[in-house]
């Protein structure tokens, strides 16, 4: 594509200040809580001393991962100092102990989406060269262990996958969990691969005509394909894709139009275009050169990235509290030199 994107450093200089503000912004908040007794109703930061900002818990978690990754883009820019200070303040032994206290009383909290992002945050911290990363990694370890255990219970008991374009979608969280388990849990990884096969490998002729739903930020169809491309042999994935992507693909190849940045549901399209962009790109790269789907997916990925990157930088809290993370993921795998 003719790529209108600024440099990664220029993009980070636009979204990192918004994220730093949102990390410390306790209200407005959507707590997504299941309160069992009057004592549970406390100030949000009392329950969540690490992840109280960014409107909701899961967004606070993945916004920390966003900053860890953005640090590589910023280099020696002055924002790097504020970024690292925020990570050190939020990801301490004391704040994570407070989170664990809440989870002891609410073990099913933020399963699967938020806990899958905990695993991604832990992985990003391990790979980071930030001075605060080793201490933050150690502090996060109890929450990382809780997340893995909670997700294992969740996937084990699912009779069928949840096929939405929202937080409770099975495929997206399963993919993040599998990425983590492949590196850190040799026992769990094959179990997750078995769940992925059980949930998705027999799927055929998915009707992409029904995508998107107006509140989607993930594509149900692309997300399950994105899981299977992680585990199937190349020839097996090609054969599966040939039987899966057989019906009107316009629903996922044409970018969605954002009609509201302030509506908490309709603003989800600000991330949908970006999650489609990275999934289409990664699916294309899992297919052989010359495959018709590969070329269509690469064109679709470019169109979605072009359409979506500016939306993710909107300053409204319904966008800024989460969409920059999706922008980072979409941009990271893109060859900025070739457009």
C-alpha positions, 0 to 999 in steps of 0.5 A, a space after each residue: 500500500 501507499 503507506 500514509 503512516 508516520 514513523 513509529 516514534 512519531 506515533 508513540 509521541 502521540 498516543 503515549 501521553 494519552 495512555 499515561 494520563 489514562 493509567 492514572 485516571 480512576 474515573 470514569 470506570 466500568 468495573 465489570 464486577 460481581 459483588 457478593 457482599 457490601 464490603 466489595 463496594 469500595 473505591 475502584 482503586 482500593 480494589 485495584 491498586 495496580 490497574 485502576 485506570 484506563 476505564 476498565 481493568 483489562 484495558 489498564 493491563 494491556 495499556 501497560 503492555 502497550 507502553 512496554 512495547 512503545 518504549 522501543 519506538 521512543 528511544 531516548 525521547 523524554 517521554 521514555 522517562 515518564 513511561 518507565 516511571 509509570 510502569 515502576 509505580 503501577 507494577 510493584 510488589 505492593 500494588 500486585 498484592 492488592 490485586 491478588 487480594 481482590 482475586 482471592 475473593 473473585 477468582 473468576 474476575 476478567 476471565 478470559 480477556 483480562 487474564 489473557 492480557 496479563 500473560 501478554 504483559 508478563 511476556 512483554 516485560 520479560 523481553 523488555 530492556 527497560 531498567 524497571 522490567 526485572 522488578 516489574 516481572 517479579 512483582 507480576 509473577 503471582 498474577 501471571 500464575 493466577 491468570 494461567 490457572 484461571 484460563 486453564 479452568 475456563 478453557 477446560 470447562 467450555 463445551 463449545 467456543 464463545 463466538 462473539 467479537 467482544 471480550 468473552 470471545 474464546 479464540 482471541 484469548 486462547 491465542 494469547 494463552 497459547 503464545 505464552 504456554 508455548 514458551 512457559 508451560 510445556 504441559 499446558 501448551 498441548 492441552 490448549 492446542 487440543 482445545 483449539 482443534 476441538 473448537 475450530 478444526 472442523 469449521 467450514 464455509 463460515 458466513 462472513 456476510 454476518 460480520 461485523 456486528 456493530 460492537 465488534 472489536 474482533 472478528 470471530 471468523 478471523 480470530 479462530 483462523 488466527 489460532 489455528 495458523 499457530 498450530 497446524 502444519 503449513 499444508 494442513 492450514 492451507 487445506 483448512 483455509 481453503 474450506 473455511 474462507 469460501 463465502 463472501 469475504 467482503 465482510 472482513 476485507 472491507 474496513 468498517 466505518 467508525 460512526 461514533 468515538 464517544 459511544 462505548 460500543 460503537 467506538 469498538 470499530 476503532 480497534 476492529 479495523 486494526 485487529 483485522 489488519 494484523 490477523 489478515 497479515 498474519 494469516 496471509 503469511 501462513 499461506 504459500 506465495 501465490 495463494 489467492 487468499 494470501 494476496 486478498 488478505 494482504 490487500 485487506 490488511 493494508 486497507 484496514 491499517 490505512 483506514 484505522 490508524 488515525 481512529 485509534 489516536 482519537 482523544 475521546 476516553 472511549 477510544 484512548 483508553 484501549 485502542 492505542 494497544 491495538 495500533 501498536 500490535 498492528 504496526 509492529 508486524 508491518 514493514 514500514 519501509 515498503 508501505 
